[in-house]
Amino acid sequence: MGISVDELVRRNAEFVAGGAFAGLSFPSHQTLRVITCVDSRVDPADVLGLALGDAVVLRNIGGRITPSVLRELALLAELGRGGPRTAAHTVVMHHTQCGIRALAAYPDRLAEFFEIPADELAAKAVADPYAAVRIDAGILRAALPGETQVTGLVYDVDTGRIEVAAPPVTGGSDV
Ligand SMILES: [Zn+2]
């Protein structure tokens, strides 16, 4: 069995006592965005040292840039309308030993996740997080407005280190 509700409530009491939630502002267009995997080993709060309020985080299997993620980002952008439109930064973080590799055994369902035909799955490089994060950073750069910077990271679950696999590039180009 996992962590009990009683334990979660106890941990929350510690959180409340720490006061980290107080006075945080609503996320703006300039708040860092992180897209990463659901894997319990790769929480960006720990891996990237993000404090509460530092980043808007989207997580799915693999941290992949699917049409669903692009729709969410477009909807989120509506919340930032009217605010400053500069220096926004979006980070995609994939990781080694990702479970998405095992899902290659289910090509039809994986293709559904990516919203592509199953015979095009090879283009998503699910076995190689370094290649995959470059592919996804490219999709984001093409999809996001020109003032948004996009970076692709790979987190190594053995060493705890991140590698900048796709250095920061401003969007609006297909570099
Ligand atoms: Zn994963």
Backbone and ligand atoms as CSV (ligand in chain L), in Angstrom:
chain,resi,resn,atom,element,x,y,z
A,1,MET,N,N,0.837,-1.196,0.000
A,1,MET,CA,C,0.000,0.000,0.000
A,1,MET,C,C,0.877,1.253,0.000
A,2,GLY,N,N,0.351,2.262,-0.615
A,2,GLY,CA,C,1.106,3.511,-0.691
A,2,GLY,C,C,0.930,4.362,0.551
A,3,ILE,N,N,1.065,5.634,0.381
A,3,ILE,CA,C,0.968,6.565,1.513
A,3,ILE,C,C,-0.505,6.745,1.890
A,4,SER,N,N,-0.813,6.634,3.187
A,4,SER,CA,C,-2.208,6.726,3.650
A,4,SER,C,C,-2.688,8.175,3.654
A,5,VAL,N,N,-4.007,8.332,3.708
A,5,VAL,CA,C,-4.583,9.679,3.793
A,5,VAL,C,C,-4.150,10.362,5.085
A,6,ASP,N,N,-4.108,9.605,6.174
A,6,ASP,CA,C,-3.662,10.187,7.444
A,6,ASP,C,C,-2.260,10.773,7.313
A,7,GLU,N,N,-1.417,10.031,6.601
A,7,GLU,CA,C,-0.048,10.515,6.416
A,7,GLU,C,C,-0.037,11.769,5.541
A,8,LEU,N,N,-0.874,11.794,4.500
A,8,LEU,CA,C,-0.937,12.982,3.652
A,8,LEU,C,C,-1.395,14.196,4.451
A,9,VAL,N,N,-2.398,13.982,5.315
A,9,VAL,CA,C,-2.912,15.089,6.142
A,9,VAL,C,C,-1.824,15.571,7.103
A,10,ARG,N,N,-1.063,14.631,7.639
A,10,ARG,CA,C,0.021,15.013,8.564
A,10,ARG,C,C,1.086,15.837,7.840
A,11,ARG,N,N,1.433,15.382,6.621
A,11,ARG,CA,C,2.446,16.119,5.846
A,11,ARG,C,C,1.929,17.502,5.451
A,12,ASN,N,N,0.617,17.583,5.183
A,12,ASN,CA,C,0.052,18.891,4.832
A,12,ASN,C,C,0.133,19.848,6.017
A,13,ALA,N,N,-0.072,19.306,7.238
A,13,ALA,CA,C,0.011,20.160,8.430
A,13,ALA,C,C,1.410,20.768,8.544
A,14,GLU,N,N,2.419,19.983,8.206
A,14,GLU,CA,C,3.794,20.508,8.214
A,14,GLU,C,C,3.945,21.609,7.171
A,15,PHE,N,N,3.325,21.376,5.992
A,15,PHE,CA,C,3.385,22.358,4.910
A,15,PHE,C,C,2.728,23.671,5.342
A,16,VAL,N,N,1.553,23.548,5.970
A,16,VAL,CA,C,0.832,24.740,6.430
A,16,VAL,C,C,1.696,25.511,7.430
A,17,ALA,N,N,2.326,24.793,8.330
A,17,ALA,CA,C,3.155,25.439,9.353
A,17,ALA,C,C,4.347,26.159,8.726
A,18,GLY,N,N,4.820,25.640,7.591
A,18,GLY,CA,C,5.967,26.257,6.930
A,18,GLY,C,C,5.625,27.561,6.217
A,19,GLY,N,N,4.365,27.728,5.840
A,19,GLY,CA,C,3.902,28.999,5.274
A,19,GLY,C,C,4.325,29.290,3.844
A,20,ALA,N,N,4.835,28.287,3.102
A,20,ALA,CA,C,5.359,28.542,1.754
A,20,ALA,C,C,4.285,28.991,0.768
A,21,PHE,N,N,3.029,28.751,1.103
A,21,PHE,CA,C,1.912,29.059,0.203
A,21,PHE,C,C,1.512,30.534,0.252
A,22,ALA,N,N,1.957,31.238,1.288
A,22,ALA,CA,C,1.414,32.579,1.553
A,22,ALA,C,C,1.893,33.616,0.538
A,23,GLY,N,N,0.957,34.425,0.049
A,23,GLY,CA,C,1.298,35.608,-0.747
A,23,GLY,C,C,1.758,35.344,-2.158
A,24,LEU,N,N,1.556,34.141,-2.672
A,24,LEU,CA,C,1.997,33.857,-4.033
A,24,LEU,C,C,1.051,34.524,-5.030
A,25,SER,N,N,1.647,35.015,-6.138
A,25,SER,CA,C,0.797,35.656,-7.140
A,25,SER,C,C,0.316,34.630,-8.162
A,26,PHE,N,N,-0.787,34.951,-8.792
A,26,PHE,CA,C,-1.342,34.089,-9.832
A,26,PHE,C,C,-0.319,33.976,-10.966
A,27,PRO,N,N,-0.145,32.784,-11.551
A,27,PRO,CA,C,0.870,32.645,-12.626
A,27,PRO,C,C,0.625,33.616,-13.775
A,28,SER,N,N,1.701,34.252,-14.235
A,28,SER,CA,C,1.607,35.195,-15.357
A,28,SER,C,C,2.155,34.525,-16.618
A,29,HIS,N,N,2.091,35.269,-17.714
A,29,HIS,CA,C,2.648,34.790,-18.972
A,29,HIS,C,C,4.138,34.477,-18.834
A,30,GLN,N,N,4.803,35.192,-17.905
A,30,GLN,CA,C,6.257,35.036,-17.774
A,30,GLN,C,C,6.667,33.922,-16.819
A,31,THR,N,N,5.705,33.327,-16.136
A,31,THR,CA,C,6.046,32.234,-15.231
A,31,THR,C,C,6.622,31.065,-16.039
A,32,LEU,N,N,7.720,30.516,-15.550
A,32,LEU,CA,C,8.341,29.361,-16.203
A,32,LEU,C,C,7.324,28.242,-16.390
A,33,ARG,N,N,7.357,27.615,-17.573
A,33,ARG,CA,C,6.504,26.450,-17.806
A,33,ARG,C,C,7.381,25.223,-17.968
A,34,VAL,N,N,7.022,24.161,-17.294
A,34,VAL,CA,C,7.784,22.917,-17.380
A,34,VAL,C,C,6.832,21.805,-17.796
A,35,ILE,N,N,7.224,21.077,-18.829
A,35,ILE,CA,C,6.447,19.915,-19.270
A,35,ILE,C,C,7.330,18.700,-19.063
A,36,THR,N,N,6.854,17.751,-18.247
A,36,THR,CA,C,7.686,16.588,-17.966
A,36,THR,C,C,6.828,15.353,-17.728
A,37,CYS,N,N,7.516,14.250,-17.417
A,37,CYS,CA,C,6.858,12.947,-17.286
A,37,CYS,C,C,6.151,12.809,-15.933
A,38,VAL,N,N,5.149,11.927,-15.906
A,38,VAL,CA,C,4.418,11.642,-14.663
A,38,VAL,C,C,5.227,10.797,-13.680
A,39,ASP,N,N,6.337,10.228,-14.139
A,39,ASP,CA,C,7.151,9.318,-13.312
A,39,ASP,C,C,7.436,9.940,-11.937
A,40,SER,N,N,7.203,9.153,-10.882
A,40,SER,CA,C,7.366,9.666,-9.512
A,40,SER,C,C,8.814,9.998,-9.170
A,41,ARG,N,N,9.745,9.577,-10.023
A,41,ARG,CA,C,11.162,9.872,-9.758
A,41,ARG,C,C,11.596,11.213,-10.325
A,42,VAL,N,N,10.730,11.853,-11.108
A,42,VAL,CA,C,11.205,13.020,-11.858
A,42,VAL,C,C,10.410,14.296,-11.548
A,43,ASP,N,N,9.959,14.423,-10.316
A,43,ASP,CA,C,9.211,15.633,-9.954
A,43,ASP,C,C,10.112,16.864,-10.120
A,44,PRO,N,N,9.716,17.795,-10.978
A,44,PRO,CA,C,10.605,18.943,-11.233
A,44,PRO,C,C,10.819,19.829,-10.013
A,45,ALA,N,N,9.916,19.770,-9.039
A,45,ALA,CA,C,10.130,20.559,-7.819
A,45,ALA,C,C,11.432,20.123,-7.150
A,46,ASP,N,N,11.693,18.834,-7.172
A,46,ASP,CA,C,12.924,18.317,-6.571
A,46,ASP,C,C,14.096,18.402,-7.525
A,47,VAL,N,N,13.896,17.879,-8.751
A,47,VAL,CA,C,15.001,17.771,-9.713
A,47,VAL,C,C,15.547,19.142,-10.103
A,48,LEU,N,N,14.652,20.117,-10.256
A,48,LEU,CA,C,15.060,21.448,-10.695
A,48,LEU,C,C,15.012,22.472,-9.553
A,49,GLY,N,N,14.718,21.987,-8.354
A,49,GLY,CA,C,14.714,22.891,-7.202
A,49,GLY,C,C,13.672,23.983,-7.289
A,50,LEU,N,N,12.538,23.666,-7.894
A,50,LEU,CA,C,11.502,24.677,-8.059
A,50,LEU,C,C,10.722,24.852,-6.757
A,51,ALA,N,N,10.565,26.084,-6.356
A,51,ALA,CA,C,9.752,26.371,-5.178
A,51,ALA,C,C,8.303,26.592,-5.607
A,52,LEU,N,N,7.420,26.540,-4.648
A,52,LEU,CA,C,6.013,26.787,-4.923
A,52,LEU,C,C,5.860,28.167,-5.573
A,53,GLY,N,N,5.142,28.222,-6.680
A,53,GLY,CA,C,4.959,29.497,-7.369
A,53,GLY,C,C,5.979,29.760,-8.466
A,54,ASP,N,N,7.038,28.937,-8.554
A,54,ASP,CA,C,8.089,29.162,-9.556
A,54,ASP,C,C,7.657,28.788,-10.967
A,55,ALA,N,N,6.830,27.753,-11.120
A,55,ALA,CA,C,6.576,27.226,-12.463
A,55,ALA,C,C,5.168,26.662,-12.586
A,56,VAL,N,N,4.649,26.770,-13.816
A,56,VAL,CA,C,3.436,26.053,-14.196
A,56,VAL,C,C,3.914,24.720,-14.763
A,57,VAL,N,N,3.421,23.604,-14.219
A,57,VAL,CA,C,3.940,22.287,-14.614
A,57,VAL,C,C,2.843,21.445,-15.254
A,58,LEU,N,N,3.138,20.933,-16.427
A,58,LEU,CA,C,2.247,19.982,-17.093
A,58,LEU,C,C,2.975,18.653,-17.147
A,59,ARG,N,N,2.289,17.578,-16.785
A,59,ARG,CA,C,2.934,16.263,-16.814
A,59,ARG,C,C,2.049,15.276,-17.554
A,60,ASN,N,N,2.689,14.489,-18.401
A,60,ASN,CA,C,2.000,13.367,-19.045
A,60,ASN,C,C,3.020,12.241,-19.218
A,61,ILE,N,N,2.629,11.173,-19.860
A,61,ILE,CA,C,3.547,10.046,-20.050
A,61,ILE,C,C,4.695,10.489,-20.953
A,62,GLY,N,N,5.894,10.490,-20.408
A,62,GLY,CA,C,7.071,10.852,-21.168
A,62,GLY,C,C,7.373,12.344,-21.190
A,63,GLY,N,N,6.421,13.178,-20.766
A,63,GLY,CA,C,6.597,14.624,-20.926
A,63,GLY,C,C,6.584,15.006,-22.397
A,64,ARG,N,N,5.743,14.313,-23.181
A,64,ARG,CA,C,5.741,14.489,-24.632
A,64,ARG,C,C,4.834,15.655,-25.062
A,65,ILE,N,N,5.279,16.324,-26.116
A,65,ILE,CA,C,4.490,17.433,-26.668
A,65,ILE,C,C,3.485,16.852,-27.660
A,66,THR,N,N,2.328,16.527,-27.152
A,66,THR,CA,C,1.249,15.974,-27.965
A,66,THR,C,C,0.312,17.118,-28.367
A,67,PRO,N,N,-0.577,16.876,-29.326
A,67,PRO,CA,C,-1.583,17.899,-29.637
A,67,PRO,C,C,-2.379,18.323,-28.408
A,68,SER,N,N,-2.610,17.377,-27.491
A,68,SER,CA,C,-3.336,17.700,-26.262
A,68,SER,C,C,-2.578,18.740,-25.429
A,69,VAL,N,N,-1.254,18.571,-25.320
A,69,VAL,CA,C,-0.436,19.532,-24.566
A,69,VAL,C,C,-0.448,20.893,-25.258
A,70,LEU,N,N,-0.369,20.894,-26.576
A,70,LEU,CA,C,-0.397,22.172,-27.319
A,70,LEU,C,C,-1.733,22.886,-27.104
A,71,ARG,N,N,-2.821,22.116,-27.053
A,71,ARG,CA,C,-4.127,22.736,-26.800
A,71,ARG,C,C,-4.174,23.327,-25.393
A,72,GLU,N,N,-3.592,22.612,-24.436
A,72,GLU,CA,C,-3.570,23.137,-23.063
A,72,GLU,C,C,-2.746,24.417,-22.973
A,73,LEU,N,N,-1.579,24.423,-23.641
A,73,LEU,CA,C,-0.729,25.619,-23.606
A,73,LEU,C,C,-1.442,26.805,-24.250
A,74,ALA,N,N,-2.160,26.539,-25.342
A,74,ALA,CA,C,-2.887,27.620,-26.015
A,74,ALA,C,C,-3.989,28.166,-25.107
A,75,LEU,N,N,-4.641,27.263,-24.387
A,75,LEU,CA,C,-5.704,27.703,-23.480
A,75,LEU,C,C,-5.101,28.488,-22.308
A,76,LEU,N,N,-3.966,28.005,-21.791
A,76,LEU,CA,C,-3.292,28.715,-20.697
A,76,LEU,C,C,-2.872,30.115,-21.120
A,77,ALA,N,N,-2.484,30.255,-22.389
A,77,ALA,CA,C,-2.040,31.561,-22.890
A,77,ALA,C,C,-3.158,32.587,-22.783
A,78,GLU,N,N,-4.403,32.126,-22.833
A,78,GLU,CA,C,-5.530,33.051,-22.697
A,78,GLU,C,C,-5.516,33.731,-21.325
A,79,LEU,N,N,-5.032,32.997,-20.309
A,79,LEU,CA,C,-4.975,33.568,-18.960
A,79,LEU,C,C,-3.962,34.706,-18.877
A,80,GLY,N,N,-2.952,34.662,-19.750
A,80,GLY,CA,C,-1.901,35.670,-19.702
A,80,GLY,C,C,-2.165,36.862,-20.600
A,81,ARG,N,N,-3.303,36.858,-21.266
A,81,ARG,CA,C,-3.604,37.956,-22.190
A,81,ARG,C,C,-3.624,39.293,-21.452
A,82,GLY,N,N,-3.007,40.297,-22.087
A,82,GLY,CA,C,-3.003,41.626,-21.491
A,82,GLY,C,C,-1.780,41.867,-20.623
A,83,GLY,N,N,-1.092,40.796,-20.247
A,83,GLY,CA,C,0.112,40.955,-19.433
A,83,GLY,C,C,1.323,41.170,-20.321
A,84,PRO,N,N,2.519,41.267,-19.711
A,84,PRO,CA,C,3.740,41.425,-20.501
A,84,PRO,C,C,3.961,40.208,-21.398
A,85,ARG,N,N,4.466,40.430,-22.605
A,85,ARG,CA,C,4.583,39.349,-23.581
A,85,ARG,C,C,6.044,39.011,-23.867
A,86,THR,N,N,6.928,39.235,-22.904
A,86,THR,CA,C,8.351,39.014,-23.181
A,86,THR,C,C,8.945,37.951,-22.263
A,87,ALA,N,N,9.993,37.323,-22.767
A,87,ALA,CA,C,10.882,36.475,-21.951
A,87,ALA,C,C,10.210,35.260,-21.324
A,88,ALA,N,N,9.077,34.816,-21.877
A,88,ALA,CA,C,8.493,33.591,-21.376
A,88,ALA,C,C,9.426,32.424,-21.706
A,89,HIS,N,N,9.458,31.433,-20.833
A,89,HIS,CA,C,10.377,30.309,-21.025
A,89,HIS,C,C,9.634,28.998,-20.766
A,90,THR,N,N,9.718,28.092,-21.734
A,90,THR,CA,C,9.084,26.779,-21.593
A,90,THR,C,C,10.164,25.708,-21.651
A,91,VAL,N,N,10.182,24.830,-20.675
A,91,VAL,CA,C,11.180,23.758,-20.591
A,91,VAL,C,C,10.476,22.411,-20.755
A,92,VAL,N,N,11.012,21.590,-21.653
A,92,VAL,CA,C,10.550,20.206,-21.775
A,92,VAL,C,C,11.622,19.331,-21.152
A,93,MET,N,N,11.237,18.473,-20.222
A,93,MET,CA,C,12.227,17.608,-19.575
A,93,MET,C,C,11.816,16.140,-19.719
A,94,HIS,N,N,12.611,15.390,-20.466
A,94,HIS,CA,C,12.436,13.943,-20.556
A,94,HIS,C,C,13.460,13.297,-19.622
A,95,HIS,N,N,13.431,11.964,-19.537
A,95,HIS,CA,C,14.375,11.329,-18.607
A,95,HIS,C,C,14.772,9.933,-19.079
A,96,THR,N,N,15.881,9.456,-18.551
A,96,THR,CA,C,16.337,8.108,-18.860
A,96,THR,C,C,15.421,7.091,-18.176
A,97,GLN,N,N,15.421,5.868,-18.685
A,97,GLN,CA,C,14.599,4.768,-18.143
A,97,GLN,C,C,13.118,5.103,-18.098
A,98,CYS,N,N,12.646,5.890,-19.056
A,98,CYS,CA,C,11.230,6.282,-19.050
A,98,CYS,C,C,10.342,5.090,-19.431
A,99,GLY,N,N,9.223,4.964,-18.735
A,99,GLY,CA,C,8.285,3.877,-18.993
A,99,GLY,C,C,7.669,3.913,-20.372
A,100,ILE,N,N,7.755,5.064,-21.046
A,100,ILE,CA,C,7.150,5.172,-22.375
A,100,ILE,C,C,7.811,4.185,-23.343
A,101,ARG,N,N,9.058,3.793,-23.041
A,101,ARG,CA,C,9.734,2.805,-23.908
A,101,ARG,C,C,8.965,1.492,-23.920
A,102,ALA,N,N,8.449,1.090,-22.751
A,102,ALA,CA,C,7.707,-0.173,-22.654
A,102,ALA,C,C,6.376,-0.074,-23.393
A,103,LEU,N,N,5.846,1.142,-23.494
A,103,LEU,CA,C,4.555,1.322,-24.164
A,103,LEU,C,C,4.662,1.172,-25.679
A,104,ALA,N,N,5.887,1.107,-26.185
A,104,ALA,CA,C,6.075,0.842,-27.617
A,104,ALA,C,C,5.499,-0.518,-27.996
A,105,ALA,N,N,5.278,-1.381,-26.961
A,105,ALA,CA,C,4.652,-2.682,-27.198
A,105,ALA,C,C,3.159,-2.545,-27.520
A,106,TYR,N,N,2.627,-1.332,-27.339
A,106,TYR,CA,C,1.207,-1.066,-27.618
A,106,TYR,C,C,1.098,0.067,-28.645
A,107,PRO,N,N,1.542,-0.206,-29.882
A,107,PRO,CA,C,1.672,0.888,-30.859
A,107,PRO,C,C,0.366,1.620,-31.157
A,108,ASP,N,N,-0.751,0.893,-31.181
A,108,ASP,CA,C,-2.006,1.569,-31.504
A,108,ASP,C,C,-2.378,2.593,-30.432
A,109,ARG,N,N,-2.192,2.203,-29.158
A,109,ARG,CA,C,-2.551,3.124,-28.076
A,109,ARG,C,C,-1.543,4.257,-27.945
A,110,LEU,N,N,-0.282,3.957,-28.224
A,110,LEU,CA,C,0.730,5.012,-28.200
A,110,LEU,C,C,0.477,6.013,-29.343
A,111,ALA,N,N,0.087,5.495,-30.493
A,111,ALA,CA,C,-0.235,6.368,-31.632
A,111,ALA,C,C,-1.426,7.265,-31.301
A,112,GLU,N,N,-2.393,6.698,-30.562
A,112,GLU,CA,C,-3.561,7.482,-30.149
A,112,GLU,C,C,-3.135,8.622,-29.224
A,113,PHE,N,N,-2.203,8.321,-28.320
A,113,PHE,CA,C,-1.655,9.325,-27.387
A,113,PHE,C,C,-1.018,10.487,-28.162
A,114,PHE,N,N,-0.234,10.136,-29.207
A,114,PHE,CA,C,0.431,11.171,-30.005
A,114,PHE,C,C,-0.488,11.774,-31.067
A,115,GLU,N,N,-1.650,11.134,-31.283
A,115,GLU,CA,C,-2.581,11.555,-32.342
A,115,GLU,C,C,-1.916,11.505,-33.719
A,116,ILE,N,N,-1.235,10.386,-33.957
A,116,ILE,CA,C,-0.600,10.144,-35.261
A,116,ILE,C,C,-0.917,8.706,-35.688
A,117,PRO,N,N,-0.747,8.382,-36.980
A,117,PRO,CA,C,-0.894,6.985,-37.404
A,117,PRO,C,C,0.207,6.119,-36.784
A,118,ALA,N,N,-0.111,4.869,-36.456
A,118,ALA,CA,C,0.848,3.983,-35.792
A,118,ALA,C,C,2.126,3.794,-36.613
A,119,ASP,N,N,2.009,3.854,-37.938
A,119,ASP,CA,C,3.212,3.644,-38.753
A,119,ASP,C,C,4.144,4.864,-38.774
A,120,GLU,N,N,3.766,5.929,-38.054
A,120,GLU,CA,C,4.646,7.104,-37.943
A,120,GLU,C,C,5.289,7.222,-36.555
A,121,LEU,N,N,5.115,6.211,-35.720
A,121,LEU,CA,C,5.638,6.276,-34.345
A,121,LEU,C,C,7.156,6.415,-34.278
A,122,ALA,N,N,7.851,5.866,-35.256
A,122,ALA,CA,C,9.320,5.944,-35.238
A,122,ALA,C,C,9.791,7.391,-35.159
A,123,ALA,N,N,9.016,8.318,-35.718
A,123,ALA,CA,C,9.386,9.737,-35.714
A,123,ALA,C,C,9.348,10.342,-34.310
A,124,LYS,N,N,8.765,9.629,-33.347
A,124,LYS,CA,C,8.681,10.150,-31.978
A,124,LYS,C,C,9.831,9.673,-31.094
A,125,ALA,N,N,10.669,8.769,-31.603
A,125,ALA,CA,C,11.899,8.341,-30.907
A,125,ALA,C,C,11.668,7.995,-29.430
A,126,VAL,N,N,10.642,7.192,-29.134
A,126,VAL,CA,C,10.308,6.941,-27.729
A,126,VAL,C,C,11.395,6.179,-26.971
A,127,ALA,N,N,12.310,5.523,-27.696
A,127,ALA,CA,C,13.366,4.764,-27.020
A,127,ALA,C,C,14.559,5.638,-26.628
A,128,ASP,N,N,14.606,6.863,-27.111
A,128,ASP,CA,C,15.785,7.718,-26.926
A,128,ASP,C,C,15.369,9.089,-26.400
A,129,PRO,N,N,15.505,9.312,-25.077
A,129,PRO,CA,C,15.019,10.584,-24.519
A,129,PRO,C,C,15.733,11.818,-25.088
A,130,TYR,N,N,17.006,11.641,-25.494
A,130,TYR,CA,C,17.759,12.791,-26.029
A,130,TYR,C,C,17.199,13.206,-27.389
A,131,ALA,N,N,16.962,12.200,-28.243
A,131,ALA,CA,C,16.359,12.488,-29.546
A,131,ALA,C,C,14.927,12.991,-29.373
A,132,ALA,N,N,14.201,12.360,-28.449
A,132,ALA,CA,C,12.788,12.707,-28.261
A,132,ALA,C,C,12.620,14.148,-27.779
A,133,VAL,N,N,13.507,14.581,-26.885
A,133,VAL,CA,C,13.327,15.931,-26.344
A,133,VAL,C,C,13.690,16.995,-27.400
A,134,ARG,N,N,14.624,16.635,-28.304
A,134,ARG,CA,C,14.929,17.574,-29.397
A,134,ARG,C,C,13.737,17.677,-30.351
A,135,ILE,N,N,13.126,16.546,-30.616
A,135,ILE,CA,C,11.935,16.536,-31.480
A,135,ILE,C,C,10.835,17.401,-30.855
A,136,ASP,N,N,10.613,17.190,-29.552
A,136,ASP,CA,C,9.521,17.914,-28.900
A,136,ASP,C,C,9.819,19.397,-28.739
A,137,ALA,N,N,11.093,19.743,-28.475
A,137,ALA,CA,C,11.452,21.162,-28.405
A,137,ALA,C,C,11.189,21.822,-29.760
A,138,GLY,N,N,11.477,21.094,-30.835
A,138,GLY,CA,C,11.216,21.626,-32.177
A,138,GLY,C,C,9.735,21.860,-32.423
A,139,ILE,N,N,8.912,20.936,-31.961
A,139,ILE,CA,C,7.453,21.098,-32.117
A,139,ILE,C,C,6.983,22.335,-31.344
A,140,LEU,N,N,7.506,22.501,-30.128
A,140,LEU,CA,C,7.103,23.653,-29.308
A,140,LEU,C,C,7.545,24.964,-29.930
A,141,ARG,N,N,8.796,24.977,-30.434
A,141,ARG,CA,C,9.309,26.223,-31.034
A,141,ARG,C,C,8.463,26.643,-32.212
A,142,ALA,N,N,8.001,25.654,-32.967
A,142,ALA,CA,C,7.183,25.967,-34.140
A,142,ALA,C,C,5.781,26.417,-33.729
A,143,ALA,N,N,5.327,25.918,-32.556
A,143,ALA,CA,C,3.938,26.163,-32.165
A,143,ALA,C,C,3.754,27.415,-31.316
A,144,LEU,N,N,4.791,27.783,-30.538
A,144,LEU,CA,C,4.621,28.877,-29.589
A,144,LEU,C,C,4.962,30.213,-30.239
A,145,PRO,N,N,4.460,31.291,-29.676
A,145,PRO,CA,C,4.762,32.622,-30.210
A,145,PRO,C,C,6.257,32.920,-30.173
A,146,GLY,N,N,6.710,33.817,-31.029
A,146,GLY,CA,C,8.128,34.111,-31.205
A,146,GLY,C,C,8.859,34.551,-29.963
A,147,GLU,N,N,8.141,35.126,-28.986
A,147,GLU,CA,C,8.845,35.646,-27.810
A,147,GLU,C,C,9.085,34.579,-26.748
A,148,THR,N,N,8.670,33.360,-27.020
A,148,THR,CA,C,8.812,32.294,-26.032
A,148,THR,C,C,10.082,31.499,-26.267
A,149,GLN,N,N,10.890,31.339,-25.207
A,149,GLN,CA,C,12.093,30.525,-25.305
A,149,GLN,C,C,11.766,29.077,-24.969
A,150,VAL,N,N,12.368,28.152,-25.712
A,150,VAL,CA,C,12.118,26.727,-25.482
A,150,VAL,C,C,13.444,26.015,-25.228
A,151,THR,N,N,13.484,25.206,-24.175
A,151,THR,CA,C,14.683,24.432,-23.839
A,151,THR,C,C,14.294,22.970,-23.628
A,152,GLY,N,N,15.147,22.056,-24.101
A,152,GLY,CA,C,14.909,20.632,-23.892
A,152,GLY,C,C,15.959,20.055,-22.953
A,153,LEU,N,N,15.522,19.416,-21.865
A,153,LEU,CA,C,16.419,18.803,-20.891
A,153,LEU,C,C,16.193,17.305,-20.838
A,154,VAL,N,N,17.265,16.568,-20.520
A,154,VAL,CA,C,17.108,15.147,-20.198
A,154,VAL,C,C,17.657,14.937,-18.787
A,155,TYR,N,N,16.835,14.326,-17.943
A,155,TYR,CA,C,17.222,14.028,-16.573
A,155,TYR,C,C,17.648,12.565,-16.496
A,156,ASP,N,N,18.824,12.348,-15.923
A,156,ASP,CA,C,19.352,10.992,-15.755
A,156,ASP,C,C,18.942,10.484,-14.373
A,157,VAL,N,N,18.082,9.466,-14.325
A,157,VAL,CA,C,17.549,9.013,-13.035
A,157,VAL,C,C,18.614,8.302,-12.192
A,158,ASP,N,N,19.752,7.938,-12.794
A,158,ASP,CA,C,20.822,7.283,-12.034
A,158,ASP,C,C,21.754,8.288,-11.373
A,159,THR,N,N,22.095,9.352,-12.112
A,159,THR,CA,C,23.056,10.316,-11.565
A,159,THR,C,C,22.375,11.519,-10.920
A,160,GLY,N,N,21.094,11.751,-11.247
A,160,GLY,CA,C,20.401,12.925,-10.734
A,160,GLY,C,C,20.686,14.186,-11.528
A,161,ARG,N,N,21.532,14.052,-12.572
A,161,ARG,CA,C,21.923,15.243,-13.334
A,161,ARG,C,C,21.007,15.476,-14.520
A,162,ILE,N,N,20.854,16.765,-14.883
A,162,ILE,CA,C,20.171,17.089,-16.137
A,162,ILE,C,C,21.212,17.470,-17.178
A,163,GLU,N,N,20.874,17.176,-18.430
A,163,GLU,CA,C,21.692,17.603,-19.559
A,163,GLU,C,C,20.830,18.473,-20.454
A,164,VAL,N,N,21.412,19.574,-20.923
A,164,VAL,CA,C,20.684,20.453,-21.842
A,164,VAL,C,C,20.817,19.859,-23.236
A,165,ALA,N,N,19.824,19.095,-23.644
A,165,ALA,CA,C,19.870,18.394,-24.928
A,165,ALA,C,C,19.433,19.286,-26.079
A,166,ALA,N,N,18.607,20.252,-25.790
A,166,ALA,CA,C,18.171,21.236,-26.790
A,166,ALA,C,C,18.312,22.612,-26.145
A,167,PRO,N,N,19.425,23.325,-26.431
A,167,PRO,CA,C,19.688,24.606,-25.766
A,167,PRO,C,C,18.562,25.609,-26.026
A,168,PRO,N,N,18.443,26.610,-25.141
A,168,PRO,CA,C,17.352,27.571,-25.274
A,168,PRO,C,C,17.373,28.272,-26.632
A,169,VAL,N,N,16.232,28.221,-27.295
A,169,VAL,CA,C,16.071,28.908,-28.576
A,169,VAL,C,C,14.724,29.598,-28.526
A,170,THR,N,N,14.702,30.790,-29.081
A,170,THR,CA,C,13.441,31.507,-29.099
A,170,THR,C,C,12.522,30.911,-30.145
A,171,GLY,N,N,11.252,30.792,-29.783
A,171,GLY,CA,C,10.276,30.152,-30.658
A,171,GLY,C,C,9.964,30.964,-31.891
A,172,GLY,N,N,9.040,30.416,-32.678
A,172,GLY,CA,C,8.645,31.081,-33.908
A,172,GLY,C,C,9.535,30.716,-35.074
A,173,SER,N,N,10.576,29.884,-34.807
A,173,SER,CA,C,11.434,29.394,-35.882
A,173,SER,C,C,11.466,27.879,-35.785
A,174,ASP,N,N,11.902,27.216,-36.829
A,174,ASP,CA,C,11.941,25.750,-36.764
A,174,ASP,C,C,13.374,25.242,-36.718
A,175,VAL,N,N,14.258,26.024,-36.046
A,175,VAL,CA,C,15.658,25.651,-35.883
A,175,VAL,C,C,15.775,24.319,-35.133
L,1,ZN,ZN,ZN,8.836,8.785,-17.883
